[in-house]
Amino acid sequence: MKVLTASLQHFIVQKLQISNQQAVAFILDGQVRVNGQKGQLRQAIQPEDEVSFKAQILQTPKIWTYLAYYKPRGIETTLNQNITDNLAAILTVDQKVFPVGRLDKDSEGLLLLTDHGTVYDKIIHADSHQEKEYQVTVDKPLTPEALQQLASGITIMGKKTRPARVQPINLHTFSITLTQGLNRQIRRMCYKLGYQVQQLIRTRIINIQLGRLQPGEWRPLTHPEIQELLQTVAPLERKKHLSATNPKSPE
């Protein structure tokens, strides 16, 4: 999922069907505006930008969709309808959105769904160090030593996991905040310590909380949630993205 961009000069040439020389003249003369400001020749034009020439609007801003969704256990995080128990079969969303990252079939909880390619790429990038929080229930009582090892890092698949924040909730349940997403990471970490995971729920992605959502439910992100998310994952982008709303979305 990738957002294609073009320079303002190229954009104007294509939109107005004029020569490069004419486009340069219009831009340097201040007749081309991007989000109300004088445009620059090599300025990258994003789908969320408004571009105008004199009084003519050449591009209206794209309004991105951002949704928080509770993926039920037993559902594959894929929109491929050829795969059994795929997400597309149960997702009741009119917009064309994509799940950001994956959540194991046996796990449940928060998925971020969006059509914003830049945010999608930054969150799923392995080295982005974006926080994800989980609530994990295991098959036997947790020891202080086990909790400490989960926090400090465990070698799985030949690689030591990054340090994590771990908090006990009760004898069998703990919360863990990760900044990486190795394949079945939490399950492998627990198995290495002699535990079997009985339930795994993702409760947070960066600043987005699962909250009171129930399996299969979704909600549009609020404007403050979107602004904080964008500030975290893409601080150089303009903070002008708005969530699509749907009055029928469950809370």
N, C-alpha and C positions, 0 to 999 in steps of 0.2 A: 504494500500500500504506500504509494509515493505521490506527493504533490508536485506537479510539474510547474516550473516558473520560467518566466522570460524577462529579458531586460525591458525597461520602459520604451527604449528606442525601437526594439523589435516589435513590441506590443503595438505601438502607434503605427508602424509601417503596415502591420497586418490588419489592424482595425480600420484604418482610414484608406488603405490601398494607395499609399503614397511612397515616394522614394525615401531612401535613408537621409538624403540631404534635406528634404522637406521636414522629415520627422525631427532631425537635429535642430533645425531652425525653430520649429514650434516649441520644442522643449526648452531650449535656451532662452527663448523669448518669454517663458513663463505662461504660455497658453495651455500647457498640460498640467493638471493638478492631480496629486495622489493623496487621497484622504484630506483634501483641502489645502495641501501644501504644494509648493512648486516642485515639480518632478525633476529627477536627475537622470541623465542619459542611461547610465548602466544600473539604475535602481531595479532590483528584482521585484517583479509584480506577483503578489500572492493572490490566491482566490478571494481572500478576505479583504482585499484593498478595493476602495472606490477610485475609479479613474475617470477624469472628465477632460474634455477638450472644449474650451470656451464654455458654452452653456450646455453642451451635449454630454450626457453620461455614457461613457463607453463601457464601463463595467460596474455593476452593482456588487456590493460586498456579499460574499458567501456567508451564510449563517450555518455554523457547524452544529452538529448534534452530539451531545454528551449524555450518556445514560448510565445510571448505576443499576446493576441487575444481579439478582440472587440466582446463581446457577444451582439447580438441584443436584443432589448426588445421583450418579448413574447416567449423567448426560455428558457426551463428548463435547469439548470446546472446539467445535468446527461448524462451519456453515455448509459443508459438503453433504448434500442430501443422499449421497451414495453410501455414507457411513451410518451404521445403525446407531440409534439414540443420539442423533446429531442435534445441535443447538437450534438450527433453523426450523426444525419440526415443531418446537414448542415456544419459540420466541414470538410474542405478540406485539411486534413493533412495525409500524408502517414504513419508517425510514430505512434506507439501506445503510446499516452500520456493521462494524466489524468488532469482534472481541479483541481487546488489547492483551496480548499474552495468552497463556493457557492456565487451566486449572484441571488437575487430574480428574478422570471420570469418577473415581471413588471419593473425590473431595467435593466440597460445596462452598457456597458463599459468594463473595463479591467479585463481579466482573465489571470492567469498564468497557462500555460499548461506544464507539464513535466513528464518524466518517472523516475526522481530521487526521490526515496522514502524518503531519509533522509530529503531533503529540503521540500518535500511535508508535512511530519509529523511536522516539526518545524514551518512552516508558519501557518498551520491550528490549531495548539495547542492554546487553549483559553488563556493561561497565558503567551504566548510568547511576548506580547506587540509589535507586529510588526505593523507599521503604514500602514493604508489604507486611501486614500483621495477620497472624493466624491464631485460632484457638484450637488446641490439640488435646484429645483425650486418648489415653493409652490404657493397656490392659492390666497394669499392676501399679502399685504405689510408686510415686516418683521419689527418688532420693536427692538430697542436696548435692551429692557428687554428680549425679546425672544432669541436674539442672545447670550446674557449673560447666560441665563439658559441652552441653548444648550451646551455652552462651559463648564460650571461649573458642569453639570451632572443633569440628570432627572431620577426619579424613574419610572421604567417600569418593569412589571412582578415581582414586589416586590423587585427589585434590582436597586440601583442607578448606573447609567452609569459612567464610568471613565471620568475625565476631558478631554476635546477635544479642538483642535484648530479650531476656527470658524472665517471666514472672509466674510463680505458681498461683493457681486459682483454687484448686483443692487437691486431694491426694492423688488423683488420676489425671488432672487437667492443668495445662499451663498455656500461657500466651507466649508467642515468639515473634519478634520483628526481624525480618531479613532484609538485606540489601542486595540479594542476588537470587537467581532463580534456576538453580541446577535441576536436572530432571529428577522428579520425585524426591527432592532434597530432604524435606522434613521426615518423610517415611524412612529414607535411607539412614538419616542421622539417628532416629529412634531405634531402628533395627540394629544398628551398630552397637547400641548400648543395651540391647536385650529387650526392647519394648516393641509391641505391635500397636500401630495406630488404629484405634477404633472409630474415631471421628475426627475430621479435619475441616475446619471452617475458616475461610479467609474473611476477615472482618474489616480490613482497611487496605486501601491502595493510596499511598502518599497521603493526601488530606481527605480522601473520600471514604466515608464510613458506611458500613453495611446497614447500621441502624436497625430500624424495625421492619425492614423488608423481610418477606417470607419467601420460601422457595418458589421460583417462577415469577415473582413480582419484579417490577422495575419502576424507576422514577427518573425524570430529567434532573440533571444537576442544577443547583441554584446558581445564580450569577456570581455570588461571592465564592462558591466552590470552584467555579470555572476560572475565575481570576487568580485564585491561589494556586490552582493546578498549573495554569500557564506560567505563572511567575516561577514556580518550582522547576518545571521541565523545560521551559523555553523562555528564559528571561528576556531575550532580545526581541521576541515577537511583540507586536502591538496587542495591547490588552483590550480588544474590541470584539471578542467572540461571544456570542450569545447562545444559550441553549434553546433548542426547539422545544416547545411546550406541547403537552397533550393532556387535556382535562380528564381523560379516562385512565391515566396512569395510576396504579395503586400506590399507597404510601406505606 
